[in-house]
């Protein structure tokens, strides 16, 4: 029996079937990809196609012997849905599509995805990028959140959901995009070097304090 994450699979409740979730950066998908997903779902008689909270489309109810063929048919890479790594980045439509967008969250989300998706870290790690203060990408409960404001990006850090939810705290605001990317990189490097296994970045902040975190991460 395959284990979660092996060949990009997630074991289902019945302990017999599997789900796979191809990587769909920031949830933007082409008609051709949708057709391919539908064709695969029909070919292997799956239980469901499920749109996940991370804007992936999971193919649910696969037999173990079909997994390799499914990936071959799809020709897509797995989304990082399990393991101690950066998960799929959640981004709202921002100025690309939304009338309320203030900053281009979709473009920034894609840049972050290309750099960090799947990167191994001390614990699972989630990004959210929202184009306005409405925070439709749930930025306030992400390990790193970026919120579009009139004069740049507001950077939040340390949020998470789960059984012990924690709201992110503001690190800085009115940050230009290129500087925001540099700040994110410093945060990731510091966390990678100093976080304990299975310790979310919010837990590291609670351990050393936000001011010490800023100082040691070089984002003060």
BAFI-3210 file (N, C-alpha, C; in Angstrom, 3 decimals, decimal comma, padded with zeros to 6 digits):
// residues 220
n [1|2|3|4|5|6|7|8|9|10|11|12|13|14|15|16|17|18|19|20|21|22|23|24|25|26|27|28|29|30|31|32|33|34|35|36|37|38|39|40|41|42|43|44|45|46|47|48|49|50|51|52|53|54|55|56|57|58|59|60|61|62|63|64|65|66|67|68|69|70|71|72|73|74|75|76|77|78|79|80|81|82|83|84|85|86|87|88|89|90|91|92|93|94|95|96|97|98|99|100|101|102|103|104|105|106|107|108|109|110|111|112|113|114|115|116|117|118|119|120|121|122|123|124|125|126|127|128|129|130|131|132|133|134|135|136|137|138|139|140|141|142|143|144|145|146|147|148|149|150|151|152|153|154|155|156|157|158|159|160|161|162|163|164|165|166|167|168|169|170|171|172|173|174|175|176|177|178|179|180|181|182|183|184|185|186|187|188|189|190|191|192|193|194|195|196|197|198|199|200|201|202|203|204|205|206|207|208|209|210|211|212|213|214|215|216|217|218|219|220]
n.u [000,837|000,531|001,992|000,896|001,682|003,558|004,266|002,634|000,147|-002,825|-004,010|-007,255|-010,275|-011,262|-009,026|-008,195|-008,443|-007,237|-006,382|-005,352|-003,817|-003,224|-000,794|-001,929|-001,111|-001,879|-004,562|-005,368|-006,604|-006,581|-008,959|-008,235|-006,824|-008,854|-010,537|-008,839|-008,600|-011,274|-011,569|-009,758|-010,934|-013,316|-012,321|-011,075|-013,097|-013,632|-014,427|-015,012|-014,465|-012,844|-012,800|-010,304|-009,480|-007,169|-007,330|-006,752|-007,577|-008,744|-008,509|-010,479|-010,701|-009,175|-007,825|-005,008|-003,413|-003,878|-002,690|-000,106|-000,656|-002,611|-001,153|000,550|-001,288|-002,299|-000,046|000,937|002,386|002,477|000,527|001,765|000,523|000,798|003,120|006,191|006,459|006,265|003,033|000,437|000,024|-002,248|-004,149|-006,003|-008,113|-007,270|-006,048|-006,124|-008,614|-010,588|-012,905|-012,445|-009,790|-006,606|-003,878|-001,726|-002,330|-002,482|-000,398|001,821|001,413|001,845|004,576|005,665|004,851|006,351|008,871|008,771|006,954|006,500|008,950|011,034|010,562|010,728|008,114|004,738|003,799|002,142|001,140|-000,608|-002,064|-003,521|-005,374|-006,531|-007,688|-009,838|-009,052|-009,510|-008,012|-007,595|-005,553|-004,860|-004,570|-002,380|000,977|002,776|001,464|000,366|-000,959|-002,702|-002,385|-003,043|-000,556|001,281|002,435|001,151|002,711|002,216|002,832|003,099|000,564|-001,946|-004,302|-006,170|-006,173|-005,245|-005,643|-004,035|-003,679|-002,073|000,599|001,309|004,106|005,331|004,391|003,144|004,985|006,983|006,685|009,084|010,732|009,126|009,277|011,961|011,903|010,228|011,895|013,998|012,627|011,827|014,350|015,395|013,515|013,800|016,346|016,127|013,698|012,042|011,423|008,210|007,303|005,372|005,786|004,612|004,729|007,467|007,805|006,298|007,957|010,418|009,716|008,313|009,848|012,496|012,432|012,112|014,554|016,525|015,838|016,358|014,537|013,735]
n.v [-001,202|002,193|005,116|008,261|010,957|009,543|009,121|011,245|010,750|010,614|008,790|007,449|007,515|004,906|003,353|001,970|003,140|005,984|009,492|011,942|015,098|017,272|019,869|023,134|026,130|028,778|028,321|028,852|027,713|026,100|025,637|023,323|021,819|021,328|019,731|017,540|016,605|015,878|013,870|011,933|011,353|010,144|007,981|006,362|005,910|007,371|008,344|011,017|014,437|016,847|020,145|021,639|023,238|024,571|025,337|023,370|020,613|017,736|014,320|011,835|008,617|006,574|003,491|001,664|000,457|002,045|004,497|005,308|005,302|007,254|009,610|009,599|009,953|012,461|014,145|016,049|017,769|016,754|018,472|020,024|018,558|017,211|016,566|018,102|020,955|023,720|024,439|024,529|027,785|030,226|032,546|035,491|036,916|039,573|042,621|041,656|040,543|041,293|043,758|045,028|044,857|046,019|045,632|043,565|040,605|038,052|037,848|038,177|035,995|033,889|034,267|033,699|031,053|029,829|029,968|028,827|026,650|023,418|023,398|022,056|022,396|023,112|022,538|022,106|024,715|027,644|030,006|033,068|035,351|038,357|040,720|042,991|044,622|042,983|040,362|037,826|035,580|034,427|035,480|036,186|033,887|032,530|031,218|032,972|035,982|038,209|041,350|043,449|046,919|050,477|051,773|049,772|046,555|044,867|042,957|039,949|037,579|034,288|033,119|030,523|027,830|025,080|022,900|024,522|027,486|030,437|033,870|035,773|038,149|041,613|042,414|044,369|047,250|048,898|048,092|047,833|045,609|044,164|044,482|043,227|040,561|040,083|040,306|038,162|036,076|036,278|035,669|032,996|031,729|032,140|030,763|028,182|027,546|027,722|026,793|024,206|020,694|020,100|022,430|025,178|028,383|030,363|029,267|029,368|032,131|032,679|031,463|032,896|035,548|038,392|040,685|039,807|037,900|039,490|040,894|038,828|037,586|039,554|041,517|043,728]
n.w [000,000|-000,857|000,686|002,132|000,044|-001,460|-004,812|-005,206|-004,011|-001,921|000,689|001,027|003,081|003,161|003,183|000,999|-001,504|-003,462|-003,697|-006,067|-006,598|-008,925|-009,558|-009,655|-010,277|-008,161|-008,625|-011,217|-014,194|-017,367|-020,110|-021,588|-019,692|-017,837|-019,415|-019,747|-017,108|-016,680|-018,615|-017,671|-015,208|-016,033|-017,523|-015,586|-013,867|-011,444|-008,012|-007,480|-008,523|-006,781|-005,776|-004,004|-000,809|-001,293|-003,872|-005,725|-007,948|-006,942|-007,784|-006,913|-005,401|-006,634|-007,852|-006,623|-008,584|-010,756|-010,464|-011,523|-014,273|-014,410|-013,764|-015,954|-018,033|-017,387|-017,465|-015,721|-012,866|-009,388|-006,874|-003,920|-001,402|000,978|003,688|004,987|003,870|001,495|000,698|-001,875|-003,176|-002,139|-003,826|-004,498|-007,161|-007,518|-009,059|-011,603|-012,258|-010,376|-009,255|-006,884|-006,441|-005,410|-005,532|-007,597|-006,957|-008,064|-009,940|-008,213|-006,532|-008,349|-008,867|-006,330|-006,116|-008,142|-007,061|-004,459|-004,134|-002,884|-001,575|000,923|004,391|007,985|008,875|007,578|005,302|004,536|002,115|001,569|-000,685|-000,993|-002,824|-001,771|001,306|002,068|002,161|000,818|000,282|002,673|004,222|006,810|008,303|007,408|007,067|005,864|004,831|002,309|001,752|-000,370|-000,446|-000,718|-001,001|-001,476|-000,303|002,513|004,920|006,512|009,137|010,540|010,892|011,262|010,713|011,896|014,857|016,868|016,280|014,972|014,644|012,113|012,486|011,886|009,995|008,409|006,417|003,409|001,422|-001,451|-004,334|-005,165|-002,948|-001,082|-001,954|-001,354|001,436|002,091|001,270|003,132|005,480|004,995|004,763|007,355|008,929|007,889|008,782|011,548|012,626|014,474|013,886|012,649|013,768|013,332|011,765|013,280|015,830|016,272|016,391|018,680|020,488|020,472|020,370|018,693|018,115|018,397|016,443|014,108|014,209|014,037|011,669|009,916|009,145|010,448]
ca.u [000,000|001,271|001,854|000,583|002,771|004,247|003,714|001,641|-001,181|-003,350|-004,847|-008,611|-010,856|-011,477|-007,701|-008,008|-008,356|-006,341|-006,665|-004,210|-004,174|-002,202|-000,472|-002,577|-000,611|-002,833|-005,917|-005,685|-006,604|-007,030|-009,988|-007,615|-006,523|-010,137|-010,965|-007,963|-009,019|-012,565|-011,346|-009,121|-011,934|-014,237|-011,579|-010,769|-014,326|-013,322|-015,582|-015,345|-013,482|-013,098|-012,022|-009,807|-009,357|-005,966|-007,629|-006,394|-008,707|-008,356|-009,171|-010,706|-011,223|-008,377|-007,222|-003,546|-002,787|-004,139|-002,065|000,940|-001,284|-003,296|-000,156|001,002|-002,344|-002,429|001,148|001,033|003,123|001,615|000,515|002,321|-000,633|001,177|004,541|006,729|006,893|005,375|001,856|-000,020|-000,178|-003,615|-004,165|-007,274|-007,954|-006,585|-006,339|-006,287|-010,022|-011,557|-013,130|-011,964|-008,348|-005,739|-002,578|-001,780|-002,075|-002,327|000,958|002,747|001,219|002,517|006,014|005,968|004,652|007,480|010,075|008,694|006,057|007,140|010,210|011,011|010,760|010,520|006,729|003,973|003,917|001,112|001,137|-001,818|-001,823|-004,801|-005,198|-007,108|-007,853|-010,873|-008,303|-010,226|-007,085|-007,453|-004,180|-004,628|-004,251|-001,321|002,316|003,103|000,370|000,610|-002,245|-002,545|-002,853|-002,890|000,842|002,147|002,001|001,222|003,243|001,824|003,589|002,815|-000,807|-002,294|-005,590|-005,954|-006,779|-004,819|-005,484|-003,237|-003,720|-000,789|000,883|001,866|005,555|005,563|003,368|003,536|006,226|006,946|006,701|010,418|011,184|008,319|009,867|013,206|011,530|009,746|013,052|014,704|011,800|011,917|015,692|015,520|012,671|014,399|017,541|015,899|012,480|012,109|010,578|006,771|006,988|004,982|006,548|003,969|005,275|008,818|007,633|005,876|009,098|011,496|009,155|008,261|010,954|013,700|012,254|012,427|015,980|017,344|015,504|016,814|013,392|013,336]
ca.v [000,000|003,454|006,044|009,627|011,684|008,703|009,301|012,315|010,268|010,757|007,631|007,847|007,007|003,459|002,723|001,148|003,985|007,123|010,724|012,721|016,501|017,938|021,248|024,166|027,339|029,833|027,960|029,291|026,485|026,296|024,699|022,057|021,060|020,864|018,596|016,413|016,095|015,211|012,639|010,969|010,951|009,197|006,782|005,505|005,755|007,828|008,665|012,451|015,496|017,738|021,374|021,687|024,563|025,191|025,605|022,270|019,743|016,389|013,182|011,025|007,269|005,827|002,236|001,784|000,047|003,049|005,777|005,664|005,596|008,546|010,667|009,597|010,536|013,881|014,893|017,180|017,489|016,766|019,603|019,668|018,515|016,594|016,665|019,314|021,738|024,814|023,939|025,381|029,163|030,701|033,951|035,963|037,443|040,863|043,595|040,967|040,301|041,744|045,206|045,558|044,665|047,190|045,185|042,393|039,433|036,841|037,857|037,943|034,614|033,032|034,387|032,947|029,635|029,339|029,913|028,106|025,500|022,137|023,523|021,400|023,296|022,369|022,088|022,584|026,164|028,139|031,400|033,662|036,661|039,029|041,975|044,112|044,292|041,975|039,140|036,642|034,446|034,014|035,866|036,352|032,606|031,895|031,379|034,302|036,580|039,518|042,015|044,632|048,194|051,560|052,149|048,599|045,319|044,635|041,612|039,290|036,345|033,486|032,636|029,153|027,320|023,855|022,738|025,660|028,565|031,605|034,950|036,341|039,502|042,480|042,575|045,701|047,642|049,811|047,530|047,565|044,176|043,575|044,435|042,197|039,268|039,967|040,065|036,776|035,185|036,304|034,935|031,572|031,254|032,106|029,670|026,913|027,296|027,810|026,135|022,799|019,837|020,206|023,713|026,215|029,609|031,065|028,711|029,917|033,518|032,627|031,007|033,891|036,895|038,983|041,630|039,006|037,286|040,521|041,181|037,701|037,309|040,685|042,221|044,754]
ca.w [000,000|-000,908|001,803|001,731|-000,577|-002,431|-006,158|-005,168|-003,639|-000,564|000,999|001,383|004,326|003,099|003,253|-000,194|-002,689|-003,338|-004,436|-006,520|-006,820|-009,745|-009,207|-010,460|-009,617|-007,771|-009,017|-012,580|-014,984|-018,743|-020,561|-021,974|-018,477|-017,301|-020,238|-019,452|-015,804|-016,848|-019,376|-016,774|-014,218|-016,673|-017,935|-014,430|-013,093|-010,093|-007,174|-007,524|-008,713|-005,651|-005,708|-002,635|-000,203|-001,857|-005,288|-006,607|-008,276|-006,552|-008,425|-005,710|-005,543|-007,606|-007,445|-006,555|-009,838|-011,797|-010,139|-012,494|-015,562|-014,280|-013,900|-017,348|-018,859|-017,083|-017,847|-014,799|-011,637|-008,199|-005,961|-002,618|-000,510|002,249|003,983|005,589|002,707|001,087|-000,001|-002,980|-002,735|-002,356|-004,255|-005,034|-008,526|-007,494|-010,116|-012,878|-012,548|-009,365|-009,225|-005,608|-006,360|-005,275|-006,010|-008,482|-006,113|-008,870|-010,471|-007,104|-006,114|-009,326|-008,633|-005,114|-006,427|-008,957|-006,224|-003,189|-004,059|-002,650|-000,827|002,225|005,522|009,232|008,975|006,431|005,210|003,632|001,691|001,040|-001,299|-001,210|-003,543|-001,029|002,721|002,326|002,456|000,332|000,292|004,082|004,507|008,242|008,940|006,638|007,635|005,344|004,092|001,702|001,542|-001,192|000,085|-001,681|-001,191|-001,539|000,338|003,962|005,097|007,756|009,359|011,732|011,032|010,879|011,165|012,651|016,187|017,671|015,298|015,365|013,674|011,726|012,974|010,859|010,024|007,855|005,460|002,328|000,891|-002,890|-004,623|-005,163|-001,555|-000,422|-002,306|-000,593|002,836|002,152|001,162|004,419|006,445|004,681|005,105|008,817|009,425|007,464|009,588|012,994|013,066|014,861|013,072|012,903|014,402|012,390|011,993|014,387|017,060|016,427|016,829|020,096|021,287|020,602|020,382|017,363|017,900|018,184|015,119|013,122|014,263|013,574|010,269|009,111|008,575|011,411]
c.u [000,869|001,010|001,511|001,831|003,533|003,524|002,571|000,258|-001,528|-004,303|-006,216|-009,120|-011,003|-010,184|-007,408|-007,822|-007,560|-006,907|-005,342|-004,700|-003,068|-001,996|-001,130|-002,201|-001,674|-004,254|-006,330|-005,525|-007,166|-008,166|-009,408|-007,312|-007,805|-010,660|-010,151|-008,346|-010,337|-012,406|-010,733|-010,119|-012,901|-013,528|-011,365|-011,945|-014,136|-014,590|-016,002|-014,158|-013,806|-012,191|-011,615|-009,739|-008,126|-006,101|-006,986|-007,668|-008,255|-009,188|-009,279|-011,246|-010,499|-007,897|-005,700|-002,890|-002,996|-003,337|-001,025|000,344|-002,014|-002,306|000,377|-000,021|-002,462|-001,242|001,355|001,843|002,168|001,653|001,045|001,205|-000,349|002,664|004,945|007,327|005,912|004,241|001,471|-000,392|-001,573|-003,584|-005,535|-007,052|-007,250|-006,974|-006,490|-007,754|-011,001|-011,677|-012,635|-010,444|-007,583|-004,341|-002,745|-001,386|-001,820|-000,917|001,974|002,634|001,926|004,034|006,431|005,860|005,858|008,757|009,952|007,837|006,834|008,440|010,068|011,372|010,510|009,086|006,003|003,919|002,944|001,256|-000,286|-001,489|-003,183|-004,574|-005,792|-007,330|-008,986|-010,273|-009,047|-009,332|-006,769|-006,044|-003,867|-004,344|-003,233|000,038|002,947|001,912|000,780|-000,734|-002,011|-003,173|-002,554|-001,429|001,801|001,555|002,150|001,650|002,889|002,607|003,054|001,408|-000,939|-003,696|-005,346|-006,581|-006,383|-004,572|-004,716|-003,342|-002,312|-000,642|001,513|003,367|005,939|004,466|003,929|004,871|006,084|007,139|008,089|010,980|010,419|008,869|011,170|012,916|011,048|010,920|013,838|013,940|011,942|013,277|015,865|014,724|013,288|015,581|017,242|014,628|012,731|011,171|009,130|006,377|006,626|005,721|005,932|004,469|006,677|008,750|007,218|007,054|010,114|010,991|009,281|009,433|012,271|013,639|012,623|013,931|016,794|017,060|015,939|015,683|012,890|013,206]
c.v [001,249|004,276|007,432|010,319|010,874|008,783|010,321|011,900|010,608|009,590|008,108|007,122|005,491|002,656|001,832|001,976|005,257|008,333|011,313|014,137|017,169|019,390|022,205|025,508|028,411|029,564|028,403|028,091|026,757|025,335|023,339|021,188|020,529|019,666|017,348|015,774|015,325|013,881|011,553|010,450|009,922|007,885|005,826|005,388|006,165|008,210|010,128|013,261|016,548|018,962|021,575|023,118|025,307|025,408|024,593|021,521|018,313|015,358|012,103|009,647|006,441|004,502|002,392|001,473|001,061|004,336|006,193|006,047|006,934|009,691|010,746|010,254|012,043|014,685|016,127|016,770|017,519|018,098|019,145|019,711|017,903|016,834|018,020|020,189|022,877|024,234|024,890|026,767|029,639|032,193|034,299|036,541|038,791|041,779|042,930|040,844|041,008|043,266|045,841|045,460|045,974|046,872|043,884|041,130|038,177|036,749|037,562|036,508|033,638|033,077|033,584|031,451|029,073|029,193|028,873|026,843|024,197|022,209|022,876|022,394|022,515|021,858|022,492|024,100|026,661|029,637|031,809|035,029|037,266|040,390|043,185|043,696|043,308|040,590|037,863|035,402|033,986|034,316|035,907|035,037|031,812|032,134|032,679|034,783|037,930|040,116|043,302|045,859|049,285|051,835|050,959|047,417|045,378|043,189|041,099|037,995|035,620|032,986|031,160|028,814|026,118|023,876|023,856|026,841|029,752|032,647|035,441|037,744|040,316|042,633|043,966|046,022|048,640|049,397|047,313|046,069|043,555|043,475|043,368|040,803|039,043|039,659|038,625|035,813|035,148|035,513|033,429|031,016|031,151|030,943|028,315|026,546|027,169|027,125|024,681|021,977|019,916|021,483|024,728|027,504|030,461|030,565|029,209|031,357|033,567|032,278|032,110|035,327|037,557|039,938|040,893|038,326|038,280|040,771|040,060|037,328|038,431|041,437|043,315|046,106]
c.w [000,000|000,348|001,272|001,181|-001,604|-003,765|-006,159|-004,729|-002,198|-000,329|001,484|002,634|004,340|003,178|002,045|-001,462|-002,377|-004,075|-004,901|-006,812|-007,617|-009,318|-010,192|-009,832|-009,432|-008,269|-010,404|-013,511|-016,375|-019,089|-020,952|-020,758|-017,839|-018,088|-019,923|-018,110|-015,910|-017,586|-018,498|-015,747|-014,797|-017,024|-016,776|-013,454|-011,629|-009,335|-007,298|-008,010|-007,658|-005,724|-004,253|-002,112|-000,713|-003,356|-006,223|-006,979|-008,021|-007,306|-007,352|-006,062|-006,582|-007,011|-007,508|-007,895|-010,965|-011,615|-011,175|-013,843|-015,538|-014,452|-015,324|-018,260|-018,641|-017,609|-016,994|-013,578|-010,449|-007,471|-004,618|-001,577|000,838|002,473|004,532|004,492|002,457|000,249|-001,138|-002,458|-003,110|-002,692|-004,813|-006,441|-008,611|-008,641|-011,486|-013,259|-011,610|-009,322|-007,925|-005,476|-006,299|-005,788|-006,805|-007,719|-006,929|-009,441|-009,374|-006,606|-007,042|-009,152|-007,403|-005,358|-007,179|-008,138|-005,115|-003,177|-003,921|-001,872|000,548|003,323|006,811|009,426|007,694|006,476|004,156|003,385|001,318|000,471|-001,647|-001,836|-002,872|000,419|003,036|002,593|002,047|000,257|001,717|004,598|005,991|008,963|008,117|007,316|007,154|004,535|003,537|001,318|000,757|-000,560|-000,947|-002,004|-001,218|-000,797|001,848|004,155|006,487|007,906|010,596|011,895|010,704|011,373|012,055|014,036|017,146|016,737|015,867|014,274|013,374|012,306|011,846|011,053|009,529|006,854|004,463|001,695|-000,615|-003,164|-004,543|-003,751|-000,789|-000,707|-001,539|000,876|003,011|002,123|002,469|005,474|006,234|005,093|006,611|009,399|009,086|008,350|011,078|013,505|013,448|013,979|013,568|013,653|013,328|012,731|013,101|015,728|017,334|016,922|018,291|021,001|021,510|020,671|019,026|017,109|017,654|016,818|014,016|013,035|013,629|012,127|009,335|008,456|009,520|010,728]
res [x|x|x|x|x|x|x|x|x|x|x|x|x|x|x|x|x|x|x|x|x|x|x|x|x|x|x|x|x|x|x|x|x|x|x|x|x|x|x|x|x|x|x|x|x|x|x|x|x|x|x|x|x|x|x|x|x|x|x|x|x|x|x|x|x|x|x|x|x|x|x|x|x|x|x|x|x|x|x|x|x|x|x|x|x|x|x|x|x|x|x|x|x|x|x|x|x|x|x|x|x|x|x|x|x|x|x|x|x|x|x|x|x|x|x|x|x|x|x|x|x|x|x|x|x|x|x|x|x|x|x|x|x|x|x|x|x|x|x|x|x|x|x|x|x|x|x|x|x|x|x|x|x|x|x|x|x|x|x|x|x|x|x|x|x|x|x|x|x|x|x|x|x|x|x|x|x|x|x|x|x|x|x|x|x|x|x|x|x|x|x|x|x|x|x|x|x|x|x|x|x|x|x|x|x|x|x|x|x|x|x|x|x|x|x|x|x|x|x|x]
***
